[in-house]
Amino acid sequence: MVFDYRRYEPDNLTLAQLAAERGGKAVVFTDTWLSPVSAHADVVLPSRAASTSPYDSFVPTLAVIETVVAHVIAALGSAARDHLQRTEATARRAGLV
């Protein structure tokens, strides 16, 4: 998973290229201008980052992430739900939530 938006990070491109050379898969979350990593990604998930404010908004990106996570959990079924429950129990025990 790579998150790369305007003012793209050269390290992200290097990591994606190295992963591809080793047979890895890359999923890139990027803006509508498309990160250079997109050329090496198996899946490209662009979302609009521009807004009327002086800075970019990542609210659309969060919606895409939530959608992907929901579908992965649904696809994995009870194993994913069990894992999440164990993770949440550990976080509670550690006082993180």
The first five atom37 places (N, CA, C, CB, O) and aatype in JSON, in Angstrom:
{
  "aatype": [12, 19, 13, 3, 18, 1, 1, 18, 6, 14, 3, 2, 10, 16, 10, 0, 5, 10, 0, 0, 6, 1, 7, 7, 11, 0, 19, 19, 13, 16, 3, 16, 17, 10, 15, 14, 19, 15, 0, 8, 0, 3, 19, 19, 10, 14, 15, 1, 0, 0, 15, 16, 15, 14, 18, 3, 15, 13, 19, 14, 16, 10, 0, 19, 9, 6, 16, 19, 19, 0, 8, 19, 9, 0, 0, 10, 7, 15, 0, 0, 1, 3, 8, 10, 5, 1, 16, 6, 0, 16, 0, 1, 1, 0, 7, 10, 19],
  "atom_mask": [
    [1, 1, 1, 1, 1],
    [1, 1, 1, 1, 1],
    [1, 1, 1, 1, 1],
    [1, 1, 1, 1, 1],
    [1, 1, 1, 1, 1],
    [1, 1, 1, 1, 1],
    [1, 1, 1, 1, 1],
    [1, 1, 1, 1, 1],
    [1, 1, 1, 1, 1],
    [1, 1, 1, 1, 1],
    [1, 1, 1, 1, 1],
    [1, 1, 1, 1, 1],
    [1, 1, 1, 1, 1],
    [1, 1, 1, 1, 1],
    [1, 1, 1, 1, 1],
    [1, 1, 1, 1, 1],
    [1, 1, 1, 1, 1],
    [1, 1, 1, 1, 1],
    [1, 1, 1, 1, 1],
    [1, 1, 1, 1, 1],
    [1, 1, 1, 1, 1],
    [1, 1, 1, 1, 1],
    [1, 1, 1, 0, 1],
    [1, 1, 1, 0, 1],
    [1, 1, 1, 1, 1],
    [1, 1, 1, 1, 1],
    [1, 1, 1, 1, 1],
    [1, 1, 1, 1, 1],
    [1, 1, 1, 1, 1],
    [1, 1, 1, 1, 1],
    [1, 1, 1, 1, 1],
    [1, 1, 1, 1, 1],
    [1, 1, 1, 1, 1],
    [1, 1, 1, 1, 1],
    [1, 1, 1, 1, 1],
    [1, 1, 1, 1, 1],
    [1, 1, 1, 1, 1],
    [1, 1, 1, 1, 1],
    [1, 1, 1, 1, 1],
    [1, 1, 1, 1, 1],
    [1, 1, 1, 1, 1],
    [1, 1, 1, 1, 1],
    [1, 1, 1, 1, 1],
    [1, 1, 1, 1, 1],
    [1, 1, 1, 1, 1],
    [1, 1, 1, 1, 1],
    [1, 1, 1, 1, 1],
    [1, 1, 1, 1, 1],
    [1, 1, 1, 1, 1],
    [1, 1, 1, 1, 1],
    [1, 1, 1, 1, 1],
    [1, 1, 1, 1, 1],
    [1, 1, 1, 1, 1],
    [1, 1, 1, 1, 1],
    [1, 1, 1, 1, 1],
    [1, 1, 1, 1, 1],
    [1, 1, 1, 1, 1],
    [1, 1, 1, 1, 1],
    [1, 1, 1, 1, 1],
    [1, 1, 1, 1, 1],
    [1, 1, 1, 1, 1],
    [1, 1, 1, 1, 1],
    [1, 1, 1, 1, 1],
    [1, 1, 1, 1, 1],
    [1, 1, 1, 1, 1],
    [1, 1, 1, 1, 1],
    [1, 1, 1, 1, 1],
    [1, 1, 1, 1, 1],
    [1, 1, 1, 1, 1],
    [1, 1, 1, 1, 1],
    [1, 1, 1, 1, 1],
    [1, 1, 1, 1, 1],
    [1, 1, 1, 1, 1],
    [1, 1, 1, 1, 1],
    [1, 1, 1, 1, 1],
    [1, 1, 1, 1, 1],
    [1, 1, 1, 0, 1],
    [1, 1, 1, 1, 1],
    [1, 1, 1, 1, 1],
    [1, 1, 1, 1, 1],
    [1, 1, 1, 1, 1],
    [1, 1, 1, 1, 1],
    [1, 1, 1, 1, 1],
    [1, 1, 1, 1, 1],
    [1, 1, 1, 1, 1],
    [1, 1, 1, 1, 1],
    [1, 1, 1, 1, 1],
    [1, 1, 1, 1, 1],
    [1, 1, 1, 1, 1],
    [1, 1, 1, 1, 1],
    [1, 1, 1, 1, 1],
    [1, 1, 1, 1, 1],
    [1, 1, 1, 1, 1],
    [1, 1, 1, 1, 1],
    [1, 1, 1, 0, 1],
    [1, 1, 1, 1, 1],
    [1, 1, 1, 1, 1]
  ],
  "atom_positions": [
    [[0.84, -1.17, 0.0], [0.0, 0.0, 0.0], [0.89, 1.23, 0.0], [-0.96, 0.0, 1.21], [1.81, 1.36, 0.81]],
    [[0.6, 2.13, -0.92], [1.34, 3.37, -1.0], [0.33, 4.51, -1.02], [2.27, 3.41, -2.28], [-0.66, 4.47, -1.74]],
    [[0.6, 5.53, -0.21], [-0.2, 6.74, -0.21], [0.7, 7.84, -0.74], [-0.77, 7.08, 1.24], [1.68, 8.21, -0.1]],
    [[0.37, 8.36, -1.92], [1.25, 9.34, -2.55], [0.42, 10.41, -3.25], [2.21, 8.66, -3.56], [-0.33, 10.13, -4.19]],
    [[0.56, 11.64, -2.76], [-0.21, 12.77, -3.26], [0.73, 13.87, -3.71], [-1.19, 13.29, -2.19], [1.93, 13.81, -3.46]],
    [[0.16, 14.9, -4.38], [0.99, 16.0, -4.91], [2.12, 16.34, -3.96], [0.14, 17.23, -5.16], [1.99, 16.27, -2.74]],
    [[3.21, 16.71, -4.58], [4.52, 16.82, -3.93], [5.0, 15.4, -3.65], [4.45, 17.68, -2.61], [5.52, 15.08, -2.58]],
    [[4.79, 14.57, -4.66], [5.05, 13.14, -4.58], [6.42, 12.83, -3.98], [4.93, 12.5, -5.95], [7.4, 13.54, -4.24]],
    [[6.47, 11.77, -3.19], [7.69, 11.39, -2.51], [8.51, 10.44, -3.38], [7.37, 10.73, -1.16], [8.02, 9.36, -3.73]],
    [[9.73, 10.8, -3.74], [10.57, 9.92, -4.56], [10.79, 8.54, -3.94], [11.91, 10.58, -4.81], [10.9, 7.54, -4.66]],
    [[10.84, 8.48, -2.62], [11.03, 7.18, -1.95], [9.89, 6.22, -2.24], [11.16, 7.38, -0.44], [10.11, 5.01, -2.35]],
    [[8.66, 6.74, -2.37], [7.52, 5.88, -2.68], [7.71, 5.21, -4.04], [6.21, 6.69, -2.67], [7.41, 4.02, -4.2]],
    [[8.21, 5.96, -5.01], [8.44, 5.4, -6.33], [9.51, 4.32, -6.27], [8.84, 6.51, -7.32], [9.35, 3.26, -6.87]],
    [[10.58, 4.58, -5.56], [11.66, 3.6, -5.43], [11.15, 2.32, -4.79], [12.82, 4.18, -4.6], [11.45, 1.22, -5.26]],
    [[10.37, 2.44, -3.71], [9.84, 1.26, -3.04], [8.91, 0.46, -3.94], [9.11, 1.67, -1.76], [8.95, -0.77, -3.93]],
    [[8.07, 1.14, -4.7], [7.16, 0.45, -5.62], [7.93, -0.28, -6.71], [6.17, 1.46, -6.25], [7.59, -1.4, -7.07]],
    [[8.98, 0.35, -7.23], [9.8, -0.29, -8.25], [10.5, -1.53, -7.69], [10.84, 0.7, -8.81], [10.54, -2.57, -8.34]],
    [[11.05, -1.42, -6.49], [11.71, -2.56, -5.86], [10.73, -3.69, -5.59], [12.39, -2.13, -4.56], [11.06, -4.86, -5.8]],
    [[9.54, -3.35, -5.12], [8.52, -4.38, -4.87], [8.15, -5.09, -6.17], [7.27, -3.76, -4.23], [8.02, -6.32, -6.2]],
    [[7.97, -4.33, -7.24], [7.61, -4.93, -8.54], [8.72, -5.84, -9.04], [7.33, -3.84, -9.57], [8.44, -6.91, -9.58]],
    [[9.98, -5.44, -8.87], [11.12, -6.27, -9.29], [11.14, -7.61, -8.56], [12.43, -5.53, -9.06], [11.6, -8.61, -9.1]],
    [[10.64, -7.62, -7.34], [10.65, -8.83, -6.52], [9.32, -9.59, -6.59], [10.97, -8.47, -5.08], [9.09, -10.52, -5.81]],
    [[8.46, -9.19, -7.5], [7.19, -9.89, -7.67], [6.09, -9.43, -6.73], [0.0, 0.0, 0.0], [5.04, -10.06, -6.65]],
    [[6.32, -8.33, -6.03], [5.33, -7.81, -5.11], [4.21, -7.1, -5.84], [0.0, 0.0, 0.0], [4.32, -6.77, -7.02]],
    [[3.15, -6.87, -5.13], [1.99, -6.15, -5.66], [1.91, -4.79, -4.98], [0.68, -6.97, -5.46], [2.21, -4.67, -3.79]],
    [[1.49, -3.78, -5.72], [1.37, -2.44, -5.16], [-0.04, -1.9, -5.39], [2.42, -1.5, -5.77], [-0.59, -2.01, -6.48]],
    [[-0.59, -1.33, -4.34], [-1.85, -0.6, -4.41], [-1.51, 0.83, -4.04], [-2.97, -1.22, -3.46], [-0.95, 1.08, -2.98]],
    [[-1.85, 1.78, -4.91], [-1.53, 3.17, -4.63], [-2.81, 3.99, -4.48], [-0.64, 3.77, -5.74], [-3.7, 3.95, -5.34]],
    [[-2.87, 4.71, -3.38], [-3.91, 5.7, -3.15], [-3.27, 7.01, -3.56], [-4.44, 5.7, -1.63], [-2.21, 7.37, -3.04]],
    [[-3.89, 7.74, -4.48], [-3.28, 8.95, -5.0], [-4.35, 9.97, -5.37], [-2.4, 8.64, -6.22], [-5.54, 9.72, -5.19]],
    [[-3.93, 11.1, -5.87], [-4.86, 12.14, -6.29], [-5.19, 11.96, -7.77], [-4.26, 13.54, -6.04], [-4.7, 11.04, -8.43]],
    [[-6.03, 12.83, -8.28], [-6.48, 12.69, -9.67], [-5.38, 12.98, -10.68], [-7.64, 13.62, -9.92], [-5.53, 12.66, -11.86]],
    [[-4.28, 13.58, -10.24], [-3.15, 13.83, -11.14], [-2.26, 12.59, -11.27], [-2.32, 15.03, -10.63], [-1.4, 12.54, -12.14]],
    [[-2.46, 11.63, -10.43], [-1.79, 10.32, -10.43], [-0.3, 10.39, -10.11], [-1.97, 9.66, -11.75], [0.5, 10.95, -10.86]],
    [[0.01, 9.82, -9.0], [1.4, 9.69, -8.56], [2.21, 8.93, -9.59], [1.47, 8.98, -7.2], [1.66, 8.08, -10.3]],
    [[3.52, 9.21, -9.7], [4.38, 8.42, -10.58], [4.37, 6.93, -10.2], [5.8, 8.96, -10.54], [4.67, 6.08, -11.04]],
    [[4.05, 6.63, -8.96], [3.96, 5.23, -8.51], [2.9, 4.47, -9.29], [3.65, 5.17, -7.0], [2.98, 3.25, -9.43]],
    [[1.91, 5.18, -9.81], [0.81, 4.55, -10.55], [1.31, 3.67, -11.69], [-0.11, 5.61, -11.1], [0.68, 2.66, -12.02]],
    [[2.43, 4.05, -12.29], [2.98, 3.27, -13.41], [3.45, 1.89, -12.97], [4.14, 4.02, -14.05], [3.6, 1.0, -13.8]],
    [[3.69, 1.71, -11.68], [4.2, 0.43, -11.16], [3.18, -0.28, -10.28], [5.47, 0.66, -10.37], [3.49, -1.32, -9.7]],
    [[1.98, 0.26, -10.19], [0.97, -0.28, -9.28], [0.07, -1.28, -9.99], [0.14, 0.84, -8.68], [-0.22, -1.16, -11.18]],
    [[-0.37, -2.26, -9.23], [-1.35, -3.22, -9.74], [-2.75, -2.65, -9.63], [-1.25, -4.55, -8.98], [-3.63, -2.96, -10.44]],
    [[-2.96, -1.82, -8.63], [-4.25, -1.16, -8.42], [-3.97, 0.31, -8.1], [-5.07, -1.84, -7.26], [-3.12, 0.62, -7.26]],
    [[-4.68, 1.2, -8.78], [-4.56, 2.64, -8.55], [-5.93, 3.14, -8.1], [-4.05, 3.4, -9.84], [-6.92, 2.97, -8.8]],
    [[-5.96, 3.77, -6.92], [-7.21, 4.28, -6.38], [-7.1, 5.8, -6.2], [-7.55, 3.59, -5.02], [-6.72, 6.29, -5.14]],
    [[-7.43, 6.54, -7.26], [-7.35, 8.0, -7.16], [-8.57, 8.58, -6.46], [-7.19, 8.62, -8.55], [-9.67, 8.04, -6.55]],
    [[-8.36, 9.68, -5.79], [-9.47, 10.43, -5.22], [-9.14, 11.91, -5.3], [-9.76, 10.0, -3.74], [-7.98, 12.31, -5.35]],
    [[-10.17, 12.7, -5.3], [-10.0, 14.15, -5.43], [-9.42, 14.72, -4.14], [-11.35, 14.83, -5.78], [-9.95, 14.48, -3.05]],
    [[-8.35, 15.47, -4.26], [-7.71, 16.08, -3.08], [-7.89, 17.6, -3.09], [-6.22, 15.73, -3.04], [-7.81, 18.24, -2.04]],
    [[-8.12, 18.17, -4.27], [-8.27, 19.63, -4.37], [-9.54, 20.08, -3.67], [-8.28, 20.08, -5.85], [-10.56, 19.38, -3.68]],
    [[-9.48, 21.24, -3.06], [-10.66, 21.79, -2.41], [-10.64, 23.31, -2.55], [-10.71, 21.38, -0.92], [-9.69, 23.88, -3.09]],
    [[-11.69, 23.95, -2.08], [-11.76, 25.4, -2.17], [-10.92, 26.08, -1.09], [-13.21, 25.86, -2.05], [-10.69, 27.28, -1.15]],
    [[-10.46, 25.31, -0.12], [-9.61, 25.87, 0.93], [-8.17, 25.97, 0.42], [-9.68, 25.0, 2.22], [-7.86, 25.46, -0.65]],
    [[-7.29, 26.62, 1.17], [-5.91, 26.78, 0.72], [-5.08, 25.49, 0.81], [-5.24, 27.85, 1.54], [-3.91, 25.49, 0.41]],
    [[-5.65, 24.42, 1.31], [-4.92, 23.16, 1.41], [-5.79, 22.03, 0.86], [-4.52, 22.86, 2.89], [-7.01, 22.15, 0.76]],
    [[-5.13, 20.94, 0.51], [-5.85, 19.79, -0.04], [-6.63, 19.08, 1.07], [-4.87, 18.8, -0.72], [-6.25, 19.12, 2.24]],
    [[-7.73, 18.44, 0.68], [-8.54, 17.68, 1.62], [-8.37, 16.19, 1.34], [-10.03, 18.09, 1.52], [-8.38, 15.76, 0.19]],
    [[-8.22, 15.43, 2.4], [-8.09, 13.98, 2.24], [-9.34, 13.25, 2.7], [-6.88, 13.48, 3.01], [-9.3, 12.04, 2.9]],
    [[-10.44, 13.97, 2.87], [-11.7, 13.35, 3.22], [-12.12, 12.32, 2.17], [-12.79, 14.41, 3.38], [-12.53, 11.21, 2.54]],
    [[-12.03, 12.63, 0.87], [-12.37, 11.61, -0.13], [-11.47, 10.37, -0.03], [-12.28, 12.21, -1.53], [-11.94, 9.25, -0.24]],
    [[-10.21, 10.57, 0.28], [-9.3, 9.45, 0.44], [-9.73, 8.56, 1.59], [-7.86, 9.95, 0.66], [-9.7, 7.33, 1.48]],
    [[-10.14, 9.17, 2.7], [-10.6, 8.38, 3.84], [-11.83, 7.56, 3.47], [-10.93, 9.3, 5.03], [-11.96, 6.42, 3.92]],
    [[-12.71, 8.11, 2.66], [-13.89, 7.36, 2.22], [-13.47, 6.14, 1.38], [-14.83, 8.26, 1.41], [-14.05, 5.06, 1.53]],
    [[-12.48, 6.32, 0.51], [-11.99, 5.19, -0.3], [-11.36, 4.14, 0.6], [-10.97, 5.68, -1.37], [-11.6, 2.95, 0.43]],
    [[-10.54, 4.56, 1.57], [-9.9, 3.62, 2.49], [-10.96, 2.83, 3.27], [-8.97, 4.36, 3.46], [-10.86, 1.61, 3.38]],
    [[-11.95, 3.52, 3.79], [-13.0, 2.85, 4.55], [-13.75, 1.83, 3.68], [-13.99, 3.88, 5.12], [-14.1, 0.75, 4.14]],
    [[-13.99, 2.18, 2.43], [-14.67, 1.27, 1.51], [-13.82, 0.03, 1.25], [-15.0, 1.97, 0.19], [-14.33, -1.09, 1.26]],
    [[-12.53, 0.23, 1.0], [-11.63, -0.89, 0.76], [-11.58, -1.8, 1.99], [-10.21, -0.39, 0.4], [-11.7, -3.02, 1.86]],
    [[-11.41, -1.22, 3.16], [-11.34, -2.01, 4.39], [-12.63, -2.8, 4.6], [-11.06, -1.11, 5.61], [-12.58, -3.98, 4.94]],
    [[-13.77, -2.17, 4.41], [-15.05, -2.85, 4.58], [-15.17, -4.05, 3.65], [-16.21, -1.88, 4.35], [-15.66, -5.11, 4.05]],
    [[-14.74, -3.89, 2.41], [-14.83, -4.99, 1.45], [-13.83, -6.1, 1.75], [-14.63, -4.46, 0.04], [-14.12, -7.28, 1.54]],
    [[-12.65, -5.73, 2.22], [-11.66, -6.75, 2.59], [-12.18, -7.57, 3.77], [-10.29, -6.1, 2.93], [-12.07, -8.79, 3.78]],
    [[-12.73, -6.88, 4.76], [-13.28, -7.59, 5.92], [-14.42, -8.51, 5.49], [-13.77, -6.59, 6.98], [-14.5, -9.64, 5.96]],
    [[-15.29, -8.03, 4.62], [-16.39, -8.86, 4.14], [-15.87, -10.07, 3.38], [-17.33, -8.03, 3.25], [-16.39, -11.17, 3.53]],
    [[-14.85, -9.87, 2.56], [-14.29, -10.97, 1.77], [-13.6, -12.01, 2.65], [-13.31, -10.43, 0.73], [-13.67, -13.2, 2.37]],
    [[-12.94, -11.56, 3.7], [-12.21, -12.48, 4.59], [-13.13, -13.15, 5.6], [-11.11, -11.75, 5.32], [-12.79, -14.2, 6.15]],
    [[-14.28, -12.56, 5.83], [-15.28, -13.18, 6.7], [-14.9, -13.18, 8.17], [0.0, 0.0, 0.0], [-14.31, -12.23, 8.69]],
    [[-15.26, -14.28, 8.85], [-15.12, -14.35, 10.3], [-13.67, -14.25, 10.76], [-15.72, -15.64, 10.81], [-13.42, -13.75, 11.85]],
    [[-12.72, -14.71, 9.97], [-11.31, -14.61, 10.37], [-10.92, -13.15, 10.56], [-10.4, -15.28, 9.31], [-10.2, -12.82, 11.51]],
    [[-11.37, -12.28, 9.68], [-11.06, -10.85, 9.8], [-11.74, -10.24, 11.01], [-11.48, -10.09, 8.53], [-11.13, -9.47, 11.75]],
    [[-13.0, -10.6, 11.22], [-13.72, -10.06, 12.39], [-13.06, -10.53, 13.68], [-15.2, -10.49, 12.35], [-12.91, -9.75, 14.62]],
    [[-12.66, -11.8, 13.74], [-11.99, -12.33, 14.94], [-10.68, -11.59, 15.19], [-11.72, -13.84, 14.79], [-10.36, -11.24, 16.33]],
    [[-9.93, -11.35, 14.12], [-8.66, -10.63, 14.25], [-8.89, -9.21, 14.77], [-7.93, -10.58, 12.89], [-8.17, -8.75, 15.66]],
    [[-9.88, -8.52, 14.23], [-10.19, -7.16, 14.68], [-10.61, -7.15, 16.15], [-11.3, -6.55, 13.82], [-10.22, -6.25, 16.89]],
    [[-11.39, -8.14, 16.55], [-11.8, -8.2, 17.96], [-10.6, -8.41, 18.87], [-12.82, -9.33, 18.16], [-10.51, -7.78, 19.93]],
    [[-9.67, -9.28, 18.47], [-8.46, -9.49, 19.28], [-7.62, -8.22, 19.34], [-7.62, -10.65, 18.7], [-7.08, -7.87, 20.39]],
    [[-7.51, -7.53, 18.21], [-6.73, -6.29, 18.16], [-7.36, -5.23, 19.06], [-6.64, -5.76, 16.72], [-6.65, -4.54, 19.79]],
    [[-8.68, -5.11, 19.02], [-9.37, -4.13, 19.86], [-9.22, -4.48, 21.34], [-10.85, -4.05, 19.48], [-9.05, -3.59, 22.17]],
    [[-9.28, -5.76, 21.67], [-9.1, -6.19, 23.07], [-7.68, -5.85, 23.55], [-9.36, -7.72, 23.21], [-7.49, -5.42, 24.69]],
    [[-6.71, -6.05, 22.68], [-5.33, -5.72, 23.04], [-5.18, -4.21, 23.24], [-4.35, -6.21, 21.94], [-4.51, -3.78, 24.17]],
    [[-5.8, -3.41, 22.38], [-5.73, -1.95, 22.51], [-6.38, -1.5, 23.81], [-6.41, -1.27, 21.3], [-5.86, -0.62, 24.49]],
    [[-7.52, -2.1, 24.16], [-8.17, -1.74, 25.43], [-7.28, -2.11, 26.62], [-9.53, -2.45, 25.55], [-7.13, -1.33, 27.55]],
    [[-6.72, -3.29, 26.55], [-5.85, -3.76, 27.64], [-4.63, -2.85, 27.81], [-5.39, -5.2, 27.37], [-4.15, -2.65, 28.92]],
    [[-4.12, -2.32, 26.71], [-2.97, -1.43, 26.74], [-3.35, 0.0, 27.07], [-2.25, -1.46, 25.42], [-2.49, 0.87, 27.19]],
    [[-4.67, 0.26, 27.22], [-5.14, 1.6, 27.55], [-5.14, 2.56, 26.39], [0.0, 0.0, 0.0], [-5.11, 3.78, 26.58]],
    [[-5.17, 2.02, 25.17], [-5.13, 2.88, 23.99], [-6.51, 3.36, 23.57], [-4.48, 2.15, 22.85], [-6.62, 4.32, 22.81]],
    [[-7.55, 2.71, 24.05], [-8.92, 3.14, 23.72], [-9.76, 3.18, 24.97], [-9.57, 2.19, 22.68], [-10.95, 3.52, 24.91]]
  ]
}
